[in-house]
Amino acid sequence: MSAFLGLVPQYPSPTLEPPPPYGGTSSQLRPLRHRRPATSLPSTYTPYPPDAPCPPNRTMVQGFEWYCPPDFQHWRRLTKIIPTLAQLGITQIWIPPACKASWKTGNGYDIYDLYDLGEFEQKGSRKTKWGGKEELHQLVAVGAQYGVSVLFDAVLNHKAAADFKEPVLARRVDPKNRRVVLDKKPTEIEAWTGYDFPGRQGMYSPLRWSARHFTGIDYDDLRKANAIWKFEGKEWAEDVDEENGNYDYLMFADIDHQHPEVKRDLFHWTWWLKSQLPQLGGLRLDAIKHYSYSFVREFLGHIDRHVAPGPPGSPETWFIVGEYWREDSEFLARYIEFMHHRLSLFDVQLVSNFSRISLASERLQCSPTGGGAPGIGYGSRDTDLRTLFDDTLCVWKPHNAVSFVVNHDTQQGQSLETPIAPFFMPLAYSLILLRANAGVPCVFWSDLYGSFGVTSNSTPASEDAASPRDTPLPDPQHWKPPMCGGQVLPKLMLARRLWAYGTQYDYLDHPHCVGFTRTGHYSQAGGAGVACVMANWWEHASKRMYVGVEHAGEVWTDLLKFCPGEVMIDEEGWGVFPVSARSVAVWVNRDAEGREGVDAFEL
């Protein structure tokens, strides 16, 4: 929580009386927090010395969406496209939770058994929704062969679909302020907290989970009633996010990370996971705002000492990224510091900025004088492209940020849906893929391959007979094609792999037209560079930008073919780069190394 990280005064201990009031969402909890504008970054930035080799850019892809079909074939699907992903410059693939879910078609965030990777007959099938353990092993091995490390989505906050229920003494808490206990006396409830894992029969881990391993639950089976119940003798962890007073409890049976048997089992699980998937590249930690910060730090230390030891940043160490959903980058930066900079976090503020500015730009007036349909006037802060990186994690901690445009939680129909105007999608991806200080960019599956969207009433293919509990298949009638028909995003990814190197020069000098250049680096693609200019208004524009004297005399064209024409680089290394209305142009030397292949590439 903010108090734990030294950002606000400590709240009082849990009590029947409500604590002082504060905001209802984590983005409102510290209204007086320090905000860092994008202008705090230098306008010229050189990530690596021009006379020393620089490593290839890292790029992540989220290898799934929420609506992937439950056909048990996804591991095979991913294995098949690994060579193409490597060609596009992908170095890491974040895969969905690979452990057995509450039912055979669950996405895995409804976690049942950490030690079942699609190996045991449990919850309706042997395989998970995504496939079997042997297919997962093959995916990790093929990824390593092509230089694409696999990140395992670890769900360690809760458990679902218990094998039996138990009588437990518990008290209800206020769902909007979990520090407020509603019952003066405990009540006996029936809680689904018993886990025997009958299909596994003690293999890999002997622990049978029971109520003593959890802090609370959201359903009393005795009364068939929903509420948030805190178990008698248990307390929420204090060092968690302070949204809803204390956001330890999220869903299902909430794991008590301070219980010695739990801690021992989870630590052992990381070692076991490495033994089962020796070439695994790291973890994505789900919902870390909901469990003890101290536990997370100890957990990371255990991994570094006993699971994947090695010098920081070496191939032997695991890359770890956490999901902490909070529009407060100063807070996230302090959290990263508390973790000794050992993990990265997703840049939530950046996605929020993309959404806010793009949607406001949809209402931008048709001319600077206010002609045409009514709308937001030119120069409004709501549409100011210069503020896109304001207070983002990329500004606070660029080396520990994972930037993204969409993910499975923010896509249409999901709990954290964060819409971005369609015209703005290429602009957003150009920013995270081509800039030098935008963290590790993560490309979303649906933007690259399309989305099935909402579901129908049909039943999925399965290993055994269909069941009424099956999740319905995606409906092809609601198919959503990839961004820009699949033509733009692959080219941006290839531009990152080949040319987005060297010194970056920013031209953030106009509210509706901004640009930046990368001069290139001799050790990558012959030193070719890139110039990016974008606009969100209804007019064509241009920007004079420096790309380096080494590019004098070159002729550059728009890689995306949104903007026709050619740009000649003058003898001093400058060019005037145009952009179409509400568009982005990515200018590259027409004779750059690799350019012919990029122009001809089709996914």
N, C-alpha and C positions, 0 to 999 in steps of 0.2 A: 504494500500500500504506500501512498505518498508519505505518510509519517515514517514508515519503516525506512524509506530511502532518504529521509531528511528533508522532504519538500513541504510538509505542513505539520502543524502540531499533532501530537498523538491524540486519538479519540479515547474516550473513557472505556473501561472494561464493559463487557456485555452486561446488560441490566434489563429489568422489566420496564424501565423508563426510557423513552427515546433519546438518543444523543442529539446534539445541536443539528439543525437542518443543513443539508448540502444538496448539490444537484443530483438529478436522477440518472444521468448517464456519465460514463467516465470522462467524456470530453468536456463536461461542465463542472467537474469536481474542483478544479483549480482555476477559477476565472482570472486570477491575477498572476498566472504563471508567466515566465519569461518566454517570449516568442522570438524566434530568430528568422529574419527575412532572408530571401535568396540573395539580396544584395550584400550580405555579409561574406559571401564567397568571393574570391578573387576573380576578376574578369578574364584573367589569363591563368591557365592551370596546366602544369606539366607533370603527368603522373610518373613518368620514368625519364631519366636523363637521355637526351637524344643520341649520345655517343655510347650507350650501353644497351645490350639486348633487352627487350621487354617481352614478357610472357604473353601467350594468346589470351584473348578476352574470355572470361567465364560467362556462360549463359545457361540459365535453368529453364526447364519446361515443366509445367504441371501436366502430368501424363494422364489426366482424367478430368471429367466434369461430373456434376451431380447426377446427370441423366444418362450416364452410360448404360447400355443394355445389360441386364443381368443374365448374360449367356455363358458365364464361366470361361470366356475366351480372352479376357483382356490382357492377361500376361502374354499370351501368344501374339496378340495384336501389337503390343508394345515391342516385343522382341523382334517382330518382323520389320518395324520401322526404325529400329536403332541405327542402322547404317545411314538412313536419310537424315535422321536427327543429327548425327555426327557431322554429316556433310554441311548441314545448316549452321554448325558451330555450337551445338548443344554440348555442354560438358557435364551437366547434372540433370537427372530426371527425378522429380518428386512423384512418387507413386502413391496410390490410395492406401488406406490402412489394410494390411495384408493378413490381419488376424481374424479369427472366426467371430462373426457378428451375431446379433441376437437371432437372426434367421438367415437362411442361405442367400437371400437376395439383398441383405443389408449392405450399405456402403462401408461399414466398418467403424464408423464413429459411435455406433451402438455396440460397443465392444463387449464380447463375452469372454473369450479365452486368449490371452496373450501368447500362449504356447502352442496354439493350433494355427499353423500357416496354410491350412487346406490339406491336412494330413489325416484327420480323424473324423469318423461319422458322428457329427454333432450338429444340432440346430438345422436338421433337414437335409444335410448332404455332407460329403467329405470335403469338397472344394468350397472355397469362399466364392462370393459373387464374381471375383476377379480371376479365379482359376485355382489350380492345385499347387502344392508346395514344390513339386519337381519343376513345374513351369516357371514358378517364381525364381527358383535357383538358376534356371536357364537364362532368364531375363537378366539377372544380376551378372552372370558370367559373360554374356554377349555384350552387355553394356561396358564392362571392364575391358573387353577385347577392343572395343571401338573408342575407348577413352570417355565413355559416358557413365559417370558414377550414379548409383541409385541411392536416393534418399528415402528412407522408410518412415512412413507417417505413424508416429507412436502416440496412441491414445491412452494416457496414464492417469486421467482425472477421475474416471468413473467406471463402473461395470453395469451391464444390462442383462436381462433375460436370465435371472437366477434359476437354479434347478429346484429350489424349494424355498418356502417362506418360513420365517421364524417369529416368535413373539418377542417384541422389543419395547422397552419403556422409552417414550419419546415425548417431546413437547413441540408444538407448532411454533413457527416463527413467522413474522410479517414478511411476505415475499418481496415487498418494496424496501424493507429495512431489516435484514436478517439479524441485526443486533437486538431487535425487539422480540422478546419471547412472549407469545400470546397466552400461554397456559402457565398458571402458577404451580400446578402439580403435574407430574408426568402421567401419561396415559399409555396403557398397553395397546400396541398396534401389531398387526401382522405385516412384516416387511419381507419383500423378496430379496434376501441377502445371503442365501445358502448356495454355494457353488462347489459341486463335487466333480465336475467335468467327467462324466461317466464314460464318454468315448475315449478319453485320453488315459484314464485309469492310473493317474499319478506319474506318467512318463514325463520326463524333463523337470517337473517340479512337484513335490509332494503336498504343497500347500492347498488345503481346502478352505475356501474363504467363507466367513460367517459374519454376523452382525458386528462382532468386535473389530473387524477390519475396516469398518465404514463409520462415517460421522453422521449421515443422514440420508433421507430418501424422500420421494415426492408422492408416495401412494401408500395408503393403509388398506390392505386387502380385506381386513376384518369388516370395515365399514364401507368399503368400496368408495373411498373418498380421496380426493387429491388435496394435498397441502404440502408445505415443506416442513418435514419433521426432523428435528435435531435429536439424536439419540442421547438418552440420559448418561451422564458421565463423560460425554464428548463435548469438545468445543471446536468451533470453526478455527482454522489457522488464522493467526493475526496478520501474517505477512502475505496477504493476497490483495487483489484490487478492491478498492473501497466502493465501487458501484453497488447499489442496493445495500449500502451500509457495510456489507462484507460479502464479497462475491466468491467465497469458497465453494458454496453449493451451486452447481450448474444444472445437472440432470441425473436421472437414474440413481444408482446407489453410489454415494460420494465417497471416494477412497480416503482413508485416514493415512496420510503419508508419514505421520510420526510413529505409527505402530511399528515396532521392531520387526515383526514378521513380514509386514508389507514392504518395508524398506529393503529388507534382505532379499525378498522375492523379486522386486523390481530391479535391484542392482544385479542380481543373478541373471535376470532376463536379458539384460544388455550383453552380458558375456555369452549367454546361450545363443542370442541372435547372431552374434559375430561368428560363433562356431557353426551355425547352420548356413549362414551366408557370408563366407569369409571375404568376399570381394565387395561387400556393402560399403557405400561411400559416406553414410551419415544418417541423420535423423531430422525429421520435421516434428517438433513437439507441439501437439495440439492443445489449445485452450490453457496455456500456461498462466494466464491471469487468475485462474481459479485454484491454483495450488501453491503451496508454500514456496516463497522465493528461496528460503534457506535450503529446502529440499532440492530445488532445481540446481543450486550452486554445488551442493554436495554430490548430486547425481552427475553433473558435468565433470567434476573432479574424479569421480570413480571411473568414468569412461576414459578419461585421459591417462589415468594411472594403470588401469587393469584391463581395459577392453581394446582401445585403439591408441596406444601410446606412440609418441613421436614428436619431433620438433613442431612448433606452431606453424600451420600452413603446409606441412608436408603431406604427401599422398597417404601416409600411414594414419594420420589423424582423421577423425570423422568431422565432416562439415555439419554443423547443427544450426538450424533456424527455428525460431519459435514463433508461434501465432499468439500475439498479444494485441487484441483488438482495442486500440485506444488512440483517439486523436489528440495526443499530447506527447509530442516528440521529445520535449525536455525530460518528461517522466521516463519515456522509453530509453533515452540516452543514459539516464541515471541507473536504470535497470541493467543495461548492458555493462556499465561500469561495475555494478555490484557483482555481476557474473565474470568479472575480470576480462571483459571483452572476448569471452570464449564462445559466445553465440551471436548470431545475427537475428534481426527481427524484420518482419514485413513492414513496409512503409505505408501505414494506414493513412496518414495525413495526405500523402501524395495522391492516393486514389480519391480521397475526398475532394482535393483541389481540382483534379481532373473532372470530377462529376459537377462540382459547383460552377466552374468556369465554362465548361462545355454546354451545360444546360442553359446558363444565362446567355451564352453566345447565340443560342438558337433564337433568342428574342431580341437580338441586336438590331437596331434600326438599319434601314437599307442604305443610308448615306450619312456622312458626318453632319449635314445640316438638318437631319431629322425628317427628311422626306420619306415617302412610302408608308408602309404599315407602321403603326405605333409600336414602340418597343423600348428596350434599354438604350440609352444614349451612348455615343462613342466616348471613350475615356472612363467609363464606369469601372470601379474597382472589381465589380462582380465579373467583368469580362477581360480583365487586364492580364495578358499573357506573361507579363514580367513577374507576376506573383505566383506562378504555377508551383514553384519550389519553396514558397514561404513556409517556414516552420516545419519542414519535412524532415524525416529521419535522414534523408540524403544530405541535408545541410548539417544536422547535428552529428551524425555518425556515418559518414559515407562508406567507410570500410566494414561496417556492420549492418548495412541496410540491404534488404532484398526488395527491389522495386517491382511493381506489377501494375497492370491496368484492370484486369478482371481475374477473379478466381471462383471456385465452386461455391463460396459463401456469398459473393457479391453478384453473381450472375442472376438473370431474371428468375423471379419466383422463389428466391432463397431468403433466409432470415436477415442477412446483411446486404440485401440488394442495393447496389450503388450504381444507378444508371449513368452511362456516359453517352453523349450524343454521337450517333454513328459517324458524322463527318469528322469528329474529333479523334476517333480511334487511331488513324494513321499518325496523327500529330503526337498522341500520347506514346505510342510505341517508338516513334522516332526519338523522343526525348529519353526514354529509359534504355534504348538499345545503342544509341550513338554517342551519348555524352560520356565524359570521362569520370564524373563524380556522381553517378546515379546508382551506386551500389551494384549488386549482382541482379540483372534483370531476369524476371520470370515470365515466360510466355505461356498464355493459357491455352489449354487443349482446344477449346471450342473456337477460339480465334484463329487457330491454325487448321483445324480439321472439321469444324462445324459442330452444332449441338442438336440433339434430338428434342430438347425442350420438354414441354409438359407431356404427361403420360396418358395412355389409353387404358381401356379395361381388359386388354388382351393379357394372357398369361405367358410368362417367360419360358424359354427352353430351359431344361434342368436335367440333372443326372437321373432323377427318378420322377415319379408321377407328380403332376402339378398339384399344388395345394392351394386352398383358399387364402393362405397367409402369404402367397407369393406376391411380390411387388409387381405391378403391371409394367409391361414393356413400354419403352418410349414410342410415341405415336409418330410415324413418318410424316403425317400431315402437318405436323408442327416443326418439321426440320428447319433449322436455321443454318444457312450456309456460313462458311468461314468469313472472316473480315475481308471486305473488298473482293469477294469471290475467290479468295485464296491466292491472289496475285501479288499483293503488296507485302504482307508480313514475311514471307520467305526471303524476299529481296532485302528487307531491312535486317533480317538475321544474318544474311550473307554479308551485307555491308559491314555489320559489326565484326564478323569473323575476319574479314579481309582488310578493312581500311580504317576502322574507328580507333586509331592509335595516335600517339603524339600529342603535342601541345593543343589545348583547347582554347579558343578565343570566343568570348561571349559578346553578343550584340543584342542586349536586352534593353533597347533604347526606345521602344514604342509600345504603347499598350495593346496594339492589335497586330503587330508584325514584329517577330523576334527571330534571331538566328544564332548559329554558332558554327564554328569550323573545327576540324581536326586536321593537323598538318601532315599526319602520317608518320611512320617510323621505319627506318631503313631495314629493320629486321622482319617486317611484316609486309608481304605483297609488294615488295619493291619500293616501299615508302609512299604509296599512293594515299591520298587523304580524302576528306569528305567535307562538304558544306551543306548545312541544313537550314532552311528558312521556312517559316510557317506563318499563316495569318488566319484570324478568325472573323474578319470582317468581310463585307460583300464587294470588295474591290481587289483588283490585281495590285501587287506591290513588288518592291525589289529592295535589296539591301546590299550595300557595298561592304565586302568582308575580306579579310586577309587570310590566305591559305598557305603562305610561305613562298619565298623567292625561288625555292627549288622547283616550284611548279610553274614558273614563268613560261609562257608560250604554249601551255597545254590548253586543250579545248575540252570543256566539261559539259556534260548533258545530265538531265534529270533521270536518275535511275528508275523512278517510279512512273515516268511518262505522264505525270499530271501536268507538267509545264513544258511546252515545246520550246525549241530554240537551242542555241549554244552560248556558252560563256567562255570568252578568251581571257586567260589569266595574264595580267600585264607584267612588265619587266620587274616590278617591285613586289609581285606576289599577291596582287589584289584582283578581285573580280566583282562584277555587279550581278547578283543572283536574283532572278525574279521568282515569284510564286503566284499561283492563281488564287482567286477569292476562296476563302474558307477551305484552305488546302495546305499541303506541305510539299516541298520539293527537296529532294536529296541529290545534290550535284556531285558527280564523280568524273574524273578524267575518262573520256571515252575510250582511251587506250590503256587504262589501268590494268595491272596484272589481275587476272581473274574476271575482268568485266564481261568478256564474251560469254563465259559460263553463267554468270549471274543473269545476264539478259535473256539467256535461253532456258533458264531453270524453270521447271514446272513440278509442283508437288504431286 
